[in-house]
């Protein structure tokens, strides 16, 4: 991968016969990947990600520290008590570097003929790629499929954009809402902030 090409410029490379150029420090095992920027660890019993650590200078930033990141969740009907997840993961190394490394996790999953999750890193690149492929069974009843992404974000504030606006969700108590007369949905109030 070209690393010394400035923005809005180009570099020319030539392909010729001989030994291939190989450079990179990406490391992979059956349960972890590392590309010099990110280290990703997999729970062998579930196939879910249980750690993502980003190296920033001399410090490590923990982005995920719990099992269940990129976890498959299937809910038949609309009952939360019936949520199920994937079973019997088989973890294999798909790409072993030195430039690109990836783990392939295949599982049995409810509502599917099979679930494949690939976690890919490129040496030195500030990006973790998650490729989830579902071989879905045609079901005519109500159902939903989700993937969980519980990031570890200190003092997090939930915001999302709509055209020309930003919506900020704030947690307030039902007692305050009752006193102010502001309608709410399970303890959440939306406040609109115009973008300037």
C-alpha positions as CSV (number, residue, x, y, z in Angstrom):
1,X,0.0,0.0,0.0
2,X,1.3,3.4,-0.9
3,X,2.0,5.5,2.2
4,X,4.0,8.5,1.1
5,X,1.7,9.9,-1.5
6,X,0.5,13.5,-0.5
7,X,-3.2,14.5,-1.0
8,X,-4.1,15.5,-4.6
9,X,-1.0,14.0,-6.0
10,X,0.0,10.7,-7.7
11,X,2.7,8.1,-7.7
12,X,3.6,5.7,-10.5
13,X,4.4,2.0,-9.9
14,X,5.6,-0.7,-12.3
15,X,4.8,-4.4,-12.2
16,X,7.6,-6.6,-13.3
17,X,8.8,-10.2,-13.0
18,X,10.6,-11.2,-9.8
19,X,10.1,-11.6,-6.1
20,X,7.0,-9.8,-4.9
21,X,7.5,-6.8,-2.6
22,X,6.0,-7.6,0.9
23,X,5.9,-5.1,3.7
24,X,3.6,-5.0,6.7
25,X,3.3,-5.9,10.3
26,X,-0.3,-7.1,10.4
27,X,-0.7,-10.1,12.8
28,X,-3.5,-12.6,12.9
29,X,-4.4,-15.7,15.0
30,X,-7.6,-17.7,15.3
31,X,-9.0,-15.2,17.8
32,X,-7.4,-11.9,17.2
33,X,-6.2,-9.4,14.5
34,X,-3.8,-6.4,14.7
35,X,-2.7,-4.0,12.0
36,X,-0.5,-1.6,14.1
37,X,-3.5,0.8,14.6
38,X,-6.3,-1.5,15.9
39,X,-6.3,-4.8,17.8
40,X,-9.5,-6.8,17.6
41,X,-10.2,-9.8,19.8
42,X,-12.9,-12.4,19.1
43,X,-14.8,-14.5,21.6
44,X,-14.3,-18.1,20.3
45,X,-17.5,-19.4,21.9
46,X,-19.8,-16.9,20.2
47,X,-17.9,-15.4,17.3
48,X,-18.7,-11.9,18.6
49,X,-16.0,-9.2,19.0
50,X,-15.2,-8.7,22.7
51,X,-12.3,-6.1,22.4
52,X,-11.3,-3.4,20.0
53,X,-8.3,-1.3,21.1
54,X,-7.0,1.6,19.1
55,X,-3.3,2.7,19.4
56,X,-2.9,6.5,19.7
57,X,0.7,7.5,20.1
58,X,1.8,5.9,23.4
59,X,-1.7,5.3,24.6
60,X,-4.3,2.7,23.9
61,X,-8.0,3.8,23.5
62,X,-10.4,1.0,24.4
63,X,-13.4,1.3,22.0
64,X,-15.1,-2.0,22.9
65,X,-14.5,-4.0,26.1
66,X,-17.5,-6.2,26.3
67,X,-18.6,-9.4,24.5
68,X,-21.4,-8.9,22.0
69,X,-20.0,-6.4,19.5
70,X,-21.2,-7.3,16.0
71,X,-23.6,-9.8,17.7
72,X,-26.4,-11.3,15.5
73,X,-29.8,-10.9,17.2
74,X,-33.0,-12.4,15.8
75,X,-36.5,-11.6,17.2
76,X,-39.5,-13.6,15.9
77,X,-42.7,-11.6,16.4
78,X,-42.4,-8.6,18.7
79,X,-41.5,-10.3,22.0
80,X,-38.1,-9.3,23.5
81,X,-38.2,-12.5,25.6
82,X,-37.8,-14.6,22.3
83,X,-34.6,-12.9,21.1
84,X,-32.1,-15.5,20.0
85,X,-28.5,-15.3,18.6
86,X,-26.2,-17.3,16.4
87,X,-24.8,-20.7,17.4
88,X,-21.7,-22.9,16.9
89,X,-19.2,-20.5,15.3
90,X,-16.4,-21.8,13.1
91,X,-13.6,-19.3,12.9
92,X,-11.0,-19.5,10.1
93,X,-8.3,-17.3,8.7
94,X,-9.3,-16.0,5.3
95,X,-6.5,-13.5,4.6
96,X,-3.1,-13.9,6.4
97,X,-1.2,-10.8,5.3
98,X,1.2,-9.2,5.3
99,X,-1.0,-6.4,3.9
100,X,-4.6,-7.6,4.4
101,X,-5.7,-9.9,7.2
102,X,-9.2,-11.2,7.9
103,X,-11.0,-13.7,10.0
104,X,-14.1,-15.5,8.7
105,X,-16.7,-16.6,11.2
106,X,-19.5,-18.9,10.0
107,X,-22.4,-19.7,12.2
108,X,-25.8,-21.3,12.3
109,X,-28.3,-18.5,13.0
110,X,-32.1,-18.5,13.5
111,X,-34.1,-17.2,10.5
112,X,-31.3,-18.0,8.1
113,X,-29.6,-20.8,6.2
114,X,-26.3,-19.5,7.6
115,X,-24.5,-16.4,8.8
116,X,-21.0,-15.3,7.7
117,X,-19.1,-12.5,9.5
118,X,-15.8,-11.3,8.2
119,X,-13.5,-8.9,10.2
120,X,-10.8,-7.3,8.0
121,X,-7.9,-5.1,8.7
122,X,-5.3,-3.5,6.3
123,X,-1.8,-2.9,7.6
124,X,-1.5,0.6,9.0
125,X,-5.0,1.7,7.9
126,X,-7.2,3.5,10.5
127,X,-10.3,1.3,9.7
128,X,-11.9,-1.9,10.9
129,X,-14.1,-3.5,8.2
130,X,-17.0,-5.7,9.2
131,X,-18.7,-7.7,6.4
132,X,-21.9,-9.5,7.6
133,X,-23.6,-11.8,5.1
134,X,-27.0,-13.4,5.9
135,X,-28.4,-16.2,3.8
136,X,-32.0,-15.3,4.8
137,X,-34.9,-17.8,4.9
138,X,-38.1,-16.3,3.4
139,X,-40.4,-16.0,6.4
140,X,-43.9,-14.4,6.1
141,X,-44.4,-13.7,9.8
142,X,-43.3,-10.6,11.7
143,X,-39.6,-10.8,12.6
144,X,-36.5,-8.6,12.9
145,X,-32.8,-9.0,12.5
146,X,-30.2,-6.8,14.3
147,X,-26.5,-6.5,14.8
148,X,-25.4,-5.0,18.1
149,X,-22.6,-2.4,18.3
150,X,-22.1,-1.5,22.0
151,X,-19.2,1.1,21.9
152,X,-17.5,2.2,25.1
153,X,-18.0,6.0,24.9
154,X,-17.5,8.0,28.1
155,X,-20.1,10.7,28.8
156,X,-21.8,9.9,25.5
157,X,-24.6,12.0,24.0
158,X,-26.9,10.6,21.4
159,X,-27.3,12.9,18.4
160,X,-28.6,12.2,14.9
161,X,-29.0,14.4,11.9
162,X,-32.1,15.3,9.9
163,X,-32.1,17.9,7.1
164,X,-31.0,21.3,8.5
165,X,-31.4,20.1,12.1
166,X,-29.6,18.1,14.8
167,X,-31.7,16.1,17.3
168,X,-30.3,15.6,20.8
169,X,-31.9,13.1,23.1
170,X,-31.7,13.8,26.8
171,X,-32.6,11.5,29.7
172,X,-35.0,13.2,32.1
173,X,-37.1,11.8,34.9
174,X,-40.8,11.1,34.6
175,X,-41.4,13.3,37.6
176,X,-39.9,16.4,35.8
177,X,-41.9,15.6,32.6
178,X,-45.1,15.3,34.5
179,X,-44.5,18.6,36.3
180,X,-43.7,20.4,33.0
181,X,-46.4,18.8,31.0
182,X,-44.0,17.8,28.2
183,X,-45.2,14.6,26.5
184,X,-42.6,11.9,26.5
185,X,-41.9,8.3,25.4
186,X,-40.4,6.2,28.1
187,X,-38.4,8.9,29.8
188,X,-36.9,10.5,26.7
189,X,-37.4,14.1,25.5
190,X,-36.3,15.4,22.1
191,X,-34.9,18.9,21.9
192,X,-34.3,20.4,18.5
193,X,-31.2,22.5,18.0
194,X,-30.9,24.5,14.8
195,X,-27.5,24.3,13.1
196,X,-25.9,27.7,12.7
